[in-house]
């Protein structure tokens, strides 16, 4: 999120990430009920599965083994921009 704020990830804005994770294009007036839970999964047979979300429980799942922040940023960038975003992206 800091990379978004600092402009280090071009062509991606916080609103698009919010839509990807929550399905909402704006923070509701009372805010969200909890912090975003992040879970980790093991990559199977070294297949790089993209990060994914569940908008029902507003959670983010990310593969283990992405030690380099650059790898994580690239995956999140591609995944977020490649999502349909409920027609909001």
PDB file of N, CA, C and O in Angstrom, chain B, residues numbered from 101:
ATOM      1  N   UNK B 101       0.830  -1.174   0.000  1.00  0.00           N
ATOM      2  CA  UNK B 101       0.000   0.000   0.000  1.00  0.00           C
ATOM      3  C   UNK B 101       0.881   1.247   0.000  1.00  0.00           C
ATOM      4  O   UNK B 101       0.559   2.249  -0.639  1.00  0.00           O
ATOM      5  N   UNK B 102       1.984   1.172   0.716  1.00  0.00           N
ATOM      6  CA  UNK B 102       2.892   2.315   0.733  1.00  0.00           C
ATOM      7  C   UNK B 102       3.445   2.575  -0.673  1.00  0.00           C
ATOM      8  O   UNK B 102       3.619   3.727  -1.072  1.00  0.00           O
ATOM      9  N   UNK B 103       3.720   1.500  -1.419  1.00  0.00           N
ATOM     10  CA  UNK B 103       4.208   1.677  -2.784  1.00  0.00           C
ATOM     11  C   UNK B 103       3.177   2.388  -3.640  1.00  0.00           C
ATOM     12  O   UNK B 103       3.541   3.176  -4.512  1.00  0.00           O
ATOM     13  N   UNK B 104       1.899   2.128  -3.410  1.00  0.00           N
ATOM     14  CA  UNK B 104       0.849   2.841  -4.145  1.00  0.00           C
ATOM     15  C   UNK B 104       0.854   4.314  -3.780  1.00  0.00           C
ATOM     16  O   UNK B 104       0.804   5.183  -4.651  1.00  0.00           O
ATOM     17  N   UNK B 105       0.913   4.583  -2.489  1.00  0.00           N
ATOM     18  CA  UNK B 105       0.925   5.970  -2.019  1.00  0.00           C
ATOM     19  C   UNK B 105       2.130   6.743  -2.558  1.00  0.00           C
ATOM     20  O   UNK B 105       2.025   7.926  -2.882  1.00  0.00           O
ATOM     21  N   UNK B 106       3.277   6.061  -2.649  1.00  0.00           N
ATOM     22  CA  UNK B 106       4.506   6.710  -3.110  1.00  0.00           C
ATOM     23  C   UNK B 106       4.612   6.766  -4.625  1.00  0.00           C
ATOM     24  O   UNK B 106       5.557   7.352  -5.154  1.00  0.00           O
ATOM     25  N   UNK B 107       3.657   6.166  -5.335  1.00  0.00           N
ATOM     26  CA  UNK B 107       3.681   6.185  -6.789  1.00  0.00           C
ATOM     27  C   UNK B 107       4.692   5.250  -7.407  1.00  0.00           C
ATOM     28  O   UNK B 107       5.058   5.416  -8.571  1.00  0.00           O
ATOM     29  N   UNK B 108       5.160   4.252  -6.639  1.00  0.00           N
ATOM     30  CA  UNK B 108       6.162   3.324  -7.161  1.00  0.00           C
ATOM     31  C   UNK B 108       5.556   2.208  -7.999  1.00  0.00           C
ATOM     32  O   UNK B 108       6.288   1.435  -8.618  1.00  0.00           O
ATOM     33  N   UNK B 109       4.238   2.112  -8.028  1.00  0.00           N
ATOM     34  CA  UNK B 109       3.568   1.126  -8.875  1.00  0.00           C
ATOM     35  C   UNK B 109       2.725   1.909  -9.869  1.00  0.00           C
ATOM     36  O   UNK B 109       1.619   2.346  -9.548  1.00  0.00           O
ATOM     37  N   UNK B 110       3.248   2.085 -11.074  1.00  0.00           N
ATOM     38  CA  UNK B 110       2.525   2.912 -12.062  1.00  0.00           C
ATOM     39  C   UNK B 110       1.236   2.232 -12.523  1.00  0.00           C
ATOM     40  O   UNK B 110       1.123   1.007 -12.494  1.00  0.00           O
ATOM     41  N   UNK B 111       0.299   3.019 -12.934  1.00  0.00           N
ATOM     42  CA  UNK B 111      -0.963   2.545 -13.521  1.00  0.00           C
ATOM     43  C   UNK B 111      -1.856   1.785 -12.550  1.00  0.00           C
ATOM     44  O   UNK B 111      -2.810   1.138 -12.983  1.00  0.00           O
ATOM     45  N   UNK B 112      -1.582   1.842 -11.282  1.00  0.00           N
ATOM     46  CA  UNK B 112      -2.439   1.186 -10.296  1.00  0.00           C
ATOM     47  C   UNK B 112      -2.770   2.192  -9.213  1.00  0.00           C
ATOM     48  O   UNK B 112      -1.881   2.861  -8.685  1.00  0.00           O
ATOM     49  N   UNK B 113      -4.021   2.299  -8.889  1.00  0.00           N
ATOM     50  CA  UNK B 113      -4.430   3.235  -7.847  1.00  0.00           C
ATOM     51  C   UNK B 113      -5.078   2.454  -6.713  1.00  0.00           C
ATOM     52  O   UNK B 113      -5.535   1.327  -6.900  1.00  0.00           O
ATOM     53  N   UNK B 114      -5.110   3.057  -5.556  1.00  0.00           N
ATOM     54  CA  UNK B 114      -5.641   2.415  -4.363  1.00  0.00           C
ATOM     55  C   UNK B 114      -7.076   1.934  -4.584  1.00  0.00           C
ATOM     56  O   UNK B 114      -7.460   0.880  -4.077  1.00  0.00           O
ATOM     57  N   UNK B 115      -7.862   2.692  -5.330  1.00  0.00           N
ATOM     58  CA  UNK B 115      -9.257   2.306  -5.584  1.00  0.00           C
ATOM     59  C   UNK B 115      -9.325   0.934  -6.261  1.00  0.00           C
ATOM     60  O   UNK B 115     -10.187   0.123  -5.921  1.00  0.00           O
ATOM     61  N   UNK B 116      -8.430   0.666  -7.211  1.00  0.00           N
ATOM     62  CA  UNK B 116      -8.432  -0.628  -7.901  1.00  0.00           C
ATOM     63  C   UNK B 116      -8.078  -1.763  -6.950  1.00  0.00           C
ATOM     64  O   UNK B 116      -8.654  -2.848  -7.034  1.00  0.00           O
ATOM     65  N   UNK B 117      -7.144  -1.521  -6.054  1.00  0.00           N
ATOM     66  CA  UNK B 117      -6.795  -2.537  -5.066  1.00  0.00           C
ATOM     67  C   UNK B 117      -7.961  -2.765  -4.112  1.00  0.00           C
ATOM     68  O   UNK B 117      -8.244  -3.906  -3.747  1.00  0.00           O
ATOM     69  N   UNK B 118      -8.631  -1.710  -3.710  1.00  0.00           N
ATOM     70  CA  UNK B 118      -9.794  -1.815  -2.837  1.00  0.00           C
ATOM     71  C   UNK B 118     -10.891  -2.648  -3.499  1.00  0.00           C
ATOM     72  O   UNK B 118     -11.505  -3.492  -2.847  1.00  0.00           O
ATOM     73  N   UNK B 119     -11.137  -2.417  -4.772  1.00  0.00           N
ATOM     74  CA  UNK B 119     -12.146  -3.195  -5.497  1.00  0.00           C
ATOM     75  C   UNK B 119     -11.734  -4.661  -5.569  1.00  0.00           C
ATOM     76  O   UNK B 119     -12.564  -5.548  -5.368  1.00  0.00           O
ATOM     77  N   UNK B 120     -10.476  -4.921  -5.850  1.00  0.00           N
ATOM     78  CA  UNK B 120      -9.983  -6.289  -5.958  1.00  0.00           C
ATOM     79  C   UNK B 120     -10.181  -7.051  -4.653  1.00  0.00           C
ATOM     80  O   UNK B 120     -10.608  -8.205  -4.669  1.00  0.00           O
ATOM     81  N   UNK B 121      -9.878  -6.426  -3.540  1.00  0.00           N
ATOM     82  CA  UNK B 121      -9.922  -7.115  -2.248  1.00  0.00           C
ATOM     83  C   UNK B 121     -11.327  -7.152  -1.649  1.00  0.00           C
ATOM     84  O   UNK B 121     -11.717  -8.160  -1.059  1.00  0.00           O
ATOM     85  N   UNK B 122     -12.087  -6.075  -1.791  1.00  0.00           N
ATOM     86  CA  UNK B 122     -13.367  -5.985  -1.074  1.00  0.00           C
ATOM     87  C   UNK B 122     -14.598  -6.021  -1.968  1.00  0.00           C
ATOM     88  O   UNK B 122     -15.690  -6.345  -1.502  1.00  0.00           O
ATOM     89  N   UNK B 123     -14.437  -5.695  -3.235  1.00  0.00           N
ATOM     90  CA  UNK B 123     -15.589  -5.568  -4.118  1.00  0.00           C
ATOM     91  C   UNK B 123     -16.239  -4.201  -4.023  1.00  0.00           C
ATOM     92  O   UNK B 123     -17.178  -3.912  -4.764  1.00  0.00           O
ATOM     93  N   UNK B 124     -15.758  -3.361  -3.130  1.00  0.00           N
ATOM     94  CA  UNK B 124     -16.300  -2.010  -2.955  1.00  0.00           C
ATOM     95  C   UNK B 124     -15.372  -1.004  -3.610  1.00  0.00           C
ATOM     96  O   UNK B 124     -14.152  -1.162  -3.576  1.00  0.00           O
ATOM     97  N   UNK B 125     -15.953   0.038  -4.210  1.00  0.00           N
ATOM     98  CA  UNK B 125     -15.099   1.044  -4.832  1.00  0.00           C
ATOM     99  C   UNK B 125     -14.832   2.245  -3.935  1.00  0.00           C
ATOM    100  O   UNK B 125     -14.201   3.216  -4.352  1.00  0.00           O
ATOM    101  N   UNK B 126     -15.319   2.170  -2.697  1.00  0.00           N
ATOM    102  CA  UNK B 126     -15.049   3.221  -1.707  1.00  0.00           C
ATOM    103  C   UNK B 126     -15.176   2.609  -0.313  1.00  0.00           C
ATOM    104  O   UNK B 126     -15.894   1.629  -0.113  1.00  0.00           O
ATOM    105  N   UNK B 127     -14.479   3.194   0.627  1.00  0.00           N
ATOM    106  CA  UNK B 127     -14.599   2.744   2.014  1.00  0.00           C
ATOM    107  C   UNK B 127     -15.975   3.179   2.519  1.00  0.00           C
ATOM    108  O   UNK B 127     -16.335   4.347   2.376  1.00  0.00           O
ATOM    109  N   UNK B 128     -16.752   2.263   3.109  1.00  0.00           N
ATOM    110  CA  UNK B 128     -18.068   2.652   3.609  1.00  0.00           C
ATOM    111  C   UNK B 128     -17.944   3.696   4.725  1.00  0.00           C
ATOM    112  O   UNK B 128     -16.940   3.705   5.437  1.00  0.00           O
ATOM    113  N   UNK B 129     -18.936   4.571   4.894  1.00  0.00           N
ATOM    114  CA  UNK B 129     -18.857   5.621   5.922  1.00  0.00           C
ATOM    115  C   UNK B 129     -18.484   5.107   7.316  1.00  0.00           C
ATOM    116  O   UNK B 129     -17.688   5.755   7.996  1.00  0.00           O
ATOM    117  N   UNK B 130     -19.031   3.958   7.777  1.00  0.00           N
ATOM    118  CA  UNK B 130     -18.606   3.495   9.105  1.00  0.00           C
ATOM    119  C   UNK B 130     -17.275   2.757   9.084  1.00  0.00           C
ATOM    120  O   UNK B 130     -16.799   2.323  10.133  1.00  0.00           O
ATOM    121  N   UNK B 131     -16.663   2.606   7.907  1.00  0.00           N
ATOM    122  CA  UNK B 131     -15.408   1.867   7.793  1.00  0.00           C
ATOM    123  C   UNK B 131     -15.678   0.381   7.642  1.00  0.00           C
ATOM    124  O   UNK B 131     -16.832  -0.044   7.575  1.00  0.00           O
ATOM    125  N   UNK B 132     -14.631  -0.397   7.589  1.00  0.00           N
ATOM    126  CA  UNK B 132     -14.764  -1.843   7.521  1.00  0.00           C
ATOM    127  C   UNK B 132     -14.790  -2.397   8.934  1.00  0.00           C
ATOM    128  O   UNK B 132     -14.248  -1.785   9.856  1.00  0.00           O
ATOM    129  N   UNK B 133     -15.416  -3.548   9.107  1.00  0.00           N
ATOM    130  CA  UNK B 133     -15.603  -4.098  10.454  1.00  0.00           C
ATOM    131  C   UNK B 133     -14.336  -4.703  11.049  1.00  0.00           C
ATOM    132  O   UNK B 133     -14.235  -4.852  12.267  1.00  0.00           O
ATOM    133  N   UNK B 134     -13.366  -5.054  10.199  1.00  0.00           N
ATOM    134  CA  UNK B 134     -12.134  -5.643  10.729  1.00  0.00           C
ATOM    135  C   UNK B 134     -10.979  -5.360   9.777  1.00  0.00           C
ATOM    136  O   UNK B 134     -11.161  -4.866   8.664  1.00  0.00           O
ATOM    137  N   UNK B 135      -9.800  -5.688  10.250  1.00  0.00           N
ATOM    138  CA  UNK B 135      -8.613  -5.560   9.404  1.00  0.00           C
ATOM    139  C   UNK B 135      -8.644  -6.665   8.354  1.00  0.00           C
ATOM    140  O   UNK B 135      -9.290  -7.695   8.549  1.00  0.00           O
ATOM    141  N   UNK B 136      -7.963  -6.453   7.266  1.00  0.00           N
ATOM    142  CA  UNK B 136      -7.920  -7.422   6.185  1.00  0.00           C
ATOM    143  C   UNK B 136      -7.082  -8.632   6.593  1.00  0.00           C
ATOM    144  O   UNK B 136      -5.879  -8.509   6.820  1.00  0.00           O
ATOM    145  N   UNK B 137      -7.724  -9.813   6.686  1.00  0.00           N
ATOM    146  CA  UNK B 137      -6.921 -11.000   6.999  1.00  0.00           C
ATOM    147  C   UNK B 137      -6.137 -11.448   5.772  1.00  0.00           C
ATOM    148  O   UNK B 137      -6.662 -11.454   4.659  1.00  0.00           O
ATOM    149  N   UNK B 138      -4.899 -11.817   5.979  1.00  0.00           N
ATOM    150  CA  UNK B 138      -4.054 -12.327   4.903  1.00  0.00           C
ATOM    151  C   UNK B 138      -3.653 -13.743   5.267  1.00  0.00           C
ATOM    152  O   UNK B 138      -3.127 -13.996   6.351  1.00  0.00           O
ATOM    153  N   UNK B 139      -3.907 -14.668   4.343  1.00  0.00           N
ATOM    154  CA  UNK B 139      -3.504 -16.049   4.564  1.00  0.00           C
ATOM    155  C   UNK B 139      -2.466 -16.432   3.515  1.00  0.00           C
ATOM    156  O   UNK B 139      -2.361 -15.797   2.466  1.00  0.00           O
ATOM    157  N   UNK B 140      -1.711 -17.467   3.811  1.00  0.00           N
ATOM    158  CA  UNK B 140      -0.641 -17.902   2.929  1.00  0.00           C
ATOM    159  C   UNK B 140      -0.866 -19.352   2.537  1.00  0.00           C
ATOM    160  O   UNK B 140      -1.324 -20.156   3.349  1.00  0.00           O
ATOM    161  N   UNK B 141      -0.548 -19.686   1.307  1.00  0.00           N
ATOM    162  CA  UNK B 141      -0.690 -21.057   0.836  1.00  0.00           C
ATOM    163  C   UNK B 141       0.617 -21.491   0.196  1.00  0.00           C
ATOM    164  O   UNK B 141       1.410 -20.665  -0.257  1.00  0.00           O
ATOM    165  N   UNK B 142       0.830 -22.810   0.166  1.00  0.00           N
ATOM    166  CA  UNK B 142       2.026 -23.363  -0.458  1.00  0.00           C
ATOM    167  C   UNK B 142       1.801 -23.501  -1.954  1.00  0.00           C
ATOM    168  O   UNK B 142       0.728 -23.913  -2.396  1.00  0.00           O
ATOM    169  N   UNK B 143       2.816 -23.157  -2.726  1.00  0.00           N
ATOM    170  CA  UNK B 143       2.730 -23.327  -4.170  1.00  0.00           C
ATOM    171  C   UNK B 143       2.859 -24.817  -4.476  1.00  0.00           C
ATOM    172  O   UNK B 143       3.713 -25.499  -3.909  1.00  0.00           O
ATOM    173  N   UNK B 144       2.023 -25.312  -5.358  1.00  0.00           N
ATOM    174  CA  UNK B 144       2.043 -26.720  -5.715  1.00  0.00           C
ATOM    175  C   UNK B 144       2.898 -26.929  -6.950  1.00  0.00           C
ATOM    176  O   UNK B 144       2.677 -26.298  -7.984  1.00  0.00           O
ATOM    177  N   UNK B 145       3.890 -27.831  -6.836  1.00  0.00           N
ATOM    178  CA  UNK B 145       4.766 -28.169  -7.959  1.00  0.00           C
ATOM    179  C   UNK B 145       5.409 -26.928  -8.587  1.00  0.00           C
ATOM    180  O   UNK B 145       5.576 -26.851  -9.805  1.00  0.00           O
ATOM    181  N   UNK B 146       5.764 -25.970  -7.747  1.00  0.00           N
ATOM    182  CA  UNK B 146       6.406 -24.722  -8.194  1.00  0.00           C
ATOM    183  C   UNK B 146       5.576 -23.939  -9.200  1.00  0.00           C
ATOM    184  O   UNK B 146       6.112 -23.114  -9.940  1.00  0.00           O
ATOM    185  N   UNK B 147       4.276 -24.193  -9.233  1.00  0.00           N
ATOM    186  CA  UNK B 147       3.398 -23.415 -10.097  1.00  0.00           C
ATOM    187  C   UNK B 147       3.089 -22.119  -9.371  1.00  0.00           C
ATOM    188  O   UNK B 147       2.619 -22.139  -8.234  1.00  0.00           O
ATOM    189  N   UNK B 148       3.347 -21.003 -10.016  1.00  0.00           N
ATOM    190  CA  UNK B 148       3.097 -19.707  -9.388  1.00  0.00           C
ATOM    191  C   UNK B 148       1.625 -19.346  -9.541  1.00  0.00           C
ATOM    192  O   UNK B 148       1.193 -18.886 -10.598  1.00  0.00           O
ATOM    193  N   UNK B 149       0.889 -19.552  -8.510  1.00  0.00           N
ATOM    194  CA  UNK B 149      -0.517 -19.184  -8.519  1.00  0.00           C
ATOM    195  C   UNK B 149      -0.627 -17.727  -8.110  1.00  0.00           C
ATOM    196  O   UNK B 149       0.058 -17.276  -7.192  1.00  0.00           O
ATOM    197  N   UNK B 150      -1.472 -17.013  -8.779  1.00  0.00           N
ATOM    198  CA  UNK B 150      -1.651 -15.599  -8.469  1.00  0.00           C
ATOM    199  C   UNK B 150      -2.318 -15.417  -7.113  1.00  0.00           C
ATOM    200  O   UNK B 150      -3.088 -16.274  -6.679  1.00  0.00           O
ATOM    201  N   UNK B 151      -2.028 -14.308  -6.445  1.00  0.00           N
ATOM    202  CA  UNK B 151      -2.767 -13.987  -5.226  1.00  0.00           C
ATOM    203  C   UNK B 151      -4.253 -13.899  -5.558  1.00  0.00           C
ATOM    204  O   UNK B 151      -4.628 -13.516  -6.667  1.00  0.00           O
ATOM    205  N   UNK B 152      -5.090 -14.252  -4.599  1.00  0.00           N
ATOM    206  CA  UNK B 152      -6.529 -14.179  -4.830  1.00  0.00           C
ATOM    207  C   UNK B 152      -7.227 -13.670  -3.583  1.00  0.00           C
ATOM    208  O   UNK B 152      -6.678 -13.704  -2.481  1.00  0.00           O
ATOM    209  N   UNK B 153      -8.437 -13.201  -3.780  1.00  0.00           N
ATOM    210  CA  UNK B 153      -9.205 -12.657  -2.663  1.00  0.00           C
ATOM    211  C   UNK B 153     -10.554 -13.335  -2.568  1.00  0.00           C
ATOM    212  O   UNK B 153     -11.024 -13.977  -3.508  1.00  0.00           O
ATOM    213  N   UNK B 154     -11.159 -13.174  -1.415  1.00  0.00           N
ATOM    214  CA  UNK B 154     -12.553 -13.548  -1.203  1.00  0.00           C
ATOM    215  C   UNK B 154     -13.252 -12.276  -0.772  1.00  0.00           C
ATOM    216  O   UNK B 154     -13.025 -11.769   0.327  1.00  0.00           O
ATOM    217  N   UNK B 155     -14.100 -11.766  -1.643  1.00  0.00           N
ATOM    218  CA  UNK B 155     -14.787 -10.522  -1.296  1.00  0.00           C
ATOM    219  C   UNK B 155     -15.889 -10.758  -0.284  1.00  0.00           C
ATOM    220  O   UNK B 155     -16.379  -9.809   0.329  1.00  0.00           O
ATOM    221  N   UNK B 156     -16.293 -12.026  -0.095  1.00  0.00           N
ATOM    222  CA  UNK B 156     -17.327 -12.317   0.916  1.00  0.00           C
ATOM    223  C   UNK B 156     -16.798 -12.071   2.325  1.00  0.00           C
ATOM    224  O   UNK B 156     -17.482 -11.472   3.154  1.00  0.00           O
ATOM    225  N   UNK B 157     -15.584 -12.534   2.592  1.00  0.00           N
ATOM    226  CA  UNK B 157     -15.020 -12.307   3.928  1.00  0.00           C
ATOM    227  C   UNK B 157     -13.843 -11.346   3.895  1.00  0.00           C
ATOM    228  O   UNK B 157     -13.113 -11.213   4.877  1.00  0.00           O
ATOM    229  N   UNK B 158     -13.662 -10.676   2.760  1.00  0.00           N
ATOM    230  CA  UNK B 158     -12.607  -9.682   2.568  1.00  0.00           C
ATOM    231  C   UNK B 158     -11.258 -10.181   3.071  1.00  0.00           C
ATOM    232  O   UNK B 158     -10.687  -9.632   4.013  1.00  0.00           O
ATOM    233  N   UNK B 159     -10.762 -11.233   2.425  1.00  0.00           N
ATOM    234  CA  UNK B 159      -9.457 -11.769   2.783  1.00  0.00           C
ATOM    235  C   UNK B 159      -8.588 -11.881   1.547  1.00  0.00           C
ATOM    236  O   UNK B 159      -9.089 -12.005   0.430  1.00  0.00           O
ATOM    237  N   UNK B 160      -7.293 -11.835   1.753  1.00  0.00           N
ATOM    238  CA  UNK B 160      -6.311 -11.928   0.684  1.00  0.00           C
ATOM    239  C   UNK B 160      -5.471 -13.166   0.942  1.00  0.00           C
ATOM    240  O   UNK B 160      -5.018 -13.388   2.065  1.00  0.00           O
ATOM    241  N   UNK B 161      -5.257 -13.985  -0.107  1.00  0.00           N
ATOM    242  CA  UNK B 161      -4.421 -15.179  -0.004  1.00  0.00           C
ATOM    243  C   UNK B 161      -3.232 -15.025  -0.931  1.00  0.00           C
ATOM    244  O   UNK B 161      -3.380 -14.673  -2.101  1.00  0.00           O
ATOM    245  N   UNK B 162      -2.052 -15.294  -0.395  1.00  0.00           N
ATOM    246  CA  UNK B 162      -0.801 -15.087  -1.117  1.00  0.00           C
ATOM    247  C   UNK B 162       0.060 -16.332  -0.960  1.00  0.00           C
ATOM    248  O   UNK B 162       0.068 -16.958   0.100  1.00  0.00           O
ATOM    249  N   UNK B 163       0.791 -16.693  -2.024  1.00  0.00           N
ATOM    250  CA  UNK B 163       1.674 -17.854  -1.982  1.00  0.00           C
ATOM    251  C   UNK B 163       2.861 -17.610  -1.058  1.00  0.00           C
ATOM    252  O   UNK B 163       3.391 -16.502  -0.982  1.00  0.00           O
ATOM    253  N   UNK B 164       3.267 -18.669  -0.357  1.00  0.00           N
ATOM    254  CA  UNK B 164       4.505 -18.612   0.411  1.00  0.00           C
ATOM    255  C   UNK B 164       5.677 -18.656  -0.568  1.00  0.00           C
ATOM    256  O   UNK B 164       5.541 -19.131  -1.696  1.00  0.00           O
ATOM    257  N   UNK B 165       6.799 -18.168  -0.133  1.00  0.00           N
ATOM    258  CA  UNK B 165       8.002 -18.268  -0.933  1.00  0.00           C
ATOM    259  C   UNK B 165       8.272 -17.053  -1.806  1.00  0.00           C
ATOM    260  O   UNK B 165       9.175 -17.087  -2.642  1.00  0.00           O
ATOM    261  N   UNK B 166       7.526 -16.004  -1.633  1.00  0.00           N
ATOM    262  CA  UNK B 166       7.781 -14.780  -2.392  1.00  0.00           C
ATOM    263  C   UNK B 166       8.608 -13.845  -1.510  1.00  0.00           C
ATOM    264  O   UNK B 166       8.113 -12.828  -1.023  1.00  0.00           O
ATOM    265  N   UNK B 167       9.877 -14.210  -1.315  1.00  0.00           N
ATOM    266  CA  UNK B 167      10.711 -13.452  -0.394  1.00  0.00           C
ATOM    267  C   UNK B 167      11.025 -12.046  -0.880  1.00  0.00           C
ATOM    268  O   UNK B 167      11.178 -11.132  -0.070  1.00  0.00           O
ATOM    269  N   UNK B 168      11.122 -11.864  -2.165  1.00  0.00           N
ATOM    270  CA  UNK B 168      11.480 -10.562  -2.702  1.00  0.00           C
ATOM    271  C   UNK B 168      10.247  -9.672  -2.824  1.00  0.00           C
ATOM    272  O   UNK B 168       9.267 -10.069  -3.455  1.00  0.00           O
ATOM    273  N   UNK B 169      10.274  -8.479  -2.236  1.00  0.00           N
ATOM    274  CA  UNK B 169       9.129  -7.571  -2.374  1.00  0.00           C
ATOM    275  C   UNK B 169       8.782  -7.284  -3.833  1.00  0.00           C
ATOM    276  O   UNK B 169       7.612  -7.092  -4.166  1.00  0.00           O
ATOM    277  N   UNK B 170       9.793  -7.255  -4.704  1.00  0.00           N
ATOM    278  CA  UNK B 170       9.544  -6.987  -6.117  1.00  0.00           C
ATOM    279  C   UNK B 170       8.629  -8.068  -6.701  1.00  0.00           C
ATOM    280  O   UNK B 170       7.720  -7.756  -7.471  1.00  0.00           O
ATOM    281  N   UNK B 171       8.863  -9.340  -6.340  1.00  0.00           N
ATOM    282  CA  UNK B 171       8.021 -10.432  -6.837  1.00  0.00           C
ATOM    283  C   UNK B 171       6.586 -10.249  -6.376  1.00  0.00           C
ATOM    284  O   UNK B 171       5.651 -10.432  -7.155  1.00  0.00           O
ATOM    285  N   UNK B 172       6.413  -9.892  -5.126  1.00  0.00           N
ATOM    286  CA  UNK B 172       5.064  -9.687  -4.593  1.00  0.00           C
ATOM    287  C   UNK B 172       4.378  -8.524  -5.311  1.00  0.00           C
ATOM    288  O   UNK B 172       3.218  -8.634  -5.709  1.00  0.00           O
ATOM    289  N   UNK B 173       5.092  -7.420  -5.474  1.00  0.00           N
ATOM    290  CA  UNK B 173       4.516  -6.254  -6.149  1.00  0.00           C
ATOM    291  C   UNK B 173       4.101  -6.591  -7.577  1.00  0.00           C
ATOM    292  O   UNK B 173       3.027  -6.191  -8.027  1.00  0.00           O
ATOM    293  N   UNK B 174       4.954  -7.326  -8.288  1.00  0.00           N
ATOM    294  CA  UNK B 174       4.632  -7.697  -9.666  1.00  0.00           C
ATOM    295  C   UNK B 174       3.395  -8.578  -9.729  1.00  0.00           C
ATOM    296  O   UNK B 174       2.531  -8.373 -10.581  1.00  0.00           O
ATOM    297  N   UNK B 175       3.301  -9.562  -8.831  1.00  0.00           N
ATOM    298  CA  UNK B 175       2.137 -10.435  -8.820  1.00  0.00           C
ATOM    299  C   UNK B 175       0.864  -9.673  -8.470  1.00  0.00           C
ATOM    300  O   UNK B 175      -0.170  -9.854  -9.114  1.00  0.00           O
ATOM    301  N   UNK B 176       0.940  -8.826  -7.453  1.00  0.00           N
ATOM    302  CA  UNK B 176      -0.254  -8.060  -7.057  1.00  0.00           C
ATOM    303  C   UNK B 176      -0.668  -7.086  -8.155  1.00  0.00           C
ATOM    304  O   UNK B 176      -1.857  -6.892  -8.408  1.00  0.00           O
ATOM    305  N   UNK B 177       0.307  -6.485  -8.793  1.00  0.00           N
ATOM    306  CA  UNK B 177       0.027  -5.551  -9.887  1.00  0.00           C
ATOM    307  C   UNK B 177      -0.712  -6.264 -11.017  1.00  0.00           C
ATOM    308  O   UNK B 177      -1.766  -5.809 -11.463  1.00  0.00           O
ATOM    309  N   UNK B 178      -0.157  -7.377 -11.473  1.00  0.00           N
ATOM    310  CA  UNK B 178      -0.774  -8.125 -12.565  1.00  0.00           C
ATOM    311  C   UNK B 178      -2.132  -8.684 -12.200  1.00  0.00           C
ATOM    312  O   UNK B 178      -3.060  -8.661 -13.010  1.00  0.00           O
ATOM    313  N   UNK B 179      -2.249  -9.181 -10.991  1.00  0.00           N
ATOM    314  CA  UNK B 179      -3.513  -9.762 -10.548  1.00  0.00           C
ATOM    315  C   UNK B 179      -4.589  -8.696 -10.411  1.00  0.00           C
ATOM    316  O   UNK B 179      -5.721  -8.896 -10.851  1.00  0.00           O
ATOM    317  N   UNK B 180      -4.250  -7.584  -9.815  1.00  0.00           N
ATOM    318  CA  UNK B 180      -5.228  -6.518  -9.601  1.00  0.00           C
ATOM    319  C   UNK B 180      -5.702  -5.925 -10.927  1.00  0.00           C
ATOM    320  O   UNK B 180      -6.900  -5.718 -11.123  1.00  0.00           O
ATOM    321  N   UNK B 181      -4.774  -5.656 -11.826  1.00  0.00           N
ATOM    322  CA  UNK B 181      -5.156  -5.081 -13.110  1.00  0.00           C
ATOM    323  C   UNK B 181      -5.842  -6.097 -14.018  1.00  0.00           C
ATOM    324  O   UNK B 181      -6.584  -5.720 -14.925  1.00  0.00           O
ATOM    325  N   UNK B 182      -5.596  -7.387 -13.775  1.00  0.00           N
ATOM    326  CA  UNK B 182      -6.194  -8.421 -14.608  1.00  0.00           C
ATOM    327  C   UNK B 182      -7.566  -8.881 -14.128  1.00  0.00           C
ATOM    328  O   UNK B 182      -8.215  -9.685 -14.797  1.00  0.00           O
ATOM    329  N   UNK B 183      -8.009  -8.387 -12.993  1.00  0.00           N
ATOM    330  CA  UNK B 183      -9.305  -8.820 -12.470  1.00  0.00           C
ATOM    331  C   UNK B 183     -10.426  -8.067 -13.170  1.00  0.00           C
ATOM    332  O   UNK B 183     -10.214  -7.005 -13.755  1.00  0.00           O
ATOM    333  N   UNK B 184     -11.607  -8.633 -13.099  1.00  0.00           N
ATOM    334  CA  UNK B 184     -12.760  -7.969 -13.704  1.00  0.00           C
ATOM    335  C   UNK B 184     -13.284  -6.848 -12.816  1.00  0.00           C
ATOM    336  O   UNK B 184     -13.888  -5.901 -13.319  1.00  0.00           O
ATOM    337  N   UNK B 185     -13.068  -6.937 -11.521  1.00  0.00           N
ATOM    338  CA  UNK B 185     -13.419  -5.858 -10.612  1.00  0.00           C
ATOM    339  C   UNK B 185     -14.891  -5.522 -10.559  1.00  0.00           C
ATOM    340  O   UNK B 185     -15.259  -4.373 -10.314  1.00  0.00           O
ATOM    341  N   UNK B 186     -15.740  -6.512 -10.786  1.00  0.00           N
ATOM    342  CA  UNK B 186     -17.186  -6.309 -10.713  1.00  0.00           C
ATOM    343  C   UNK B 186     -17.652  -5.202 -11.652  1.00  0.00           C
ATOM    344  O   UNK B 186     -18.655  -4.534 -11.398  1.00  0.00           O
ATOM    345  N   UNK B 187     -16.914  -5.020 -12.733  1.00  0.00           N
ATOM    346  CA  UNK B 187     -17.259  -3.974 -13.679  1.00  0.00           C
ATOM    347  C   UNK B 187     -16.909  -2.579 -13.198  1.00  0.00           C
ATOM    348  O   UNK B 187     -17.318  -1.591 -13.809  1.00  0.00           O
ATOM    349  N   UNK B 188     -16.142  -2.484 -12.089  1.00  0.00           N
ATOM    350  CA  UNK B 188     -15.802  -1.180 -11.520  1.00  0.00           C
ATOM    351  C   UNK B 188     -14.409  -0.736 -11.904  1.00  0.00           C
ATOM    352  O   UNK B 188     -14.091   0.446 -11.781  1.00  0.00           O
ATOM    353  N   UNK B 189     -13.562  -1.652 -12.369  1.00  0.00           N
ATOM    354  CA  UNK B 189     -12.178  -1.308 -12.749  1.00  0.00           C
ATOM    355  C   UNK B 189     -12.157  -0.810 -14.175  1.00  0.00           C
ATOM    356  O   UNK B 189     -11.094  -0.467 -14.693  1.00  0.00           O
TER     357      UNK B 189
END
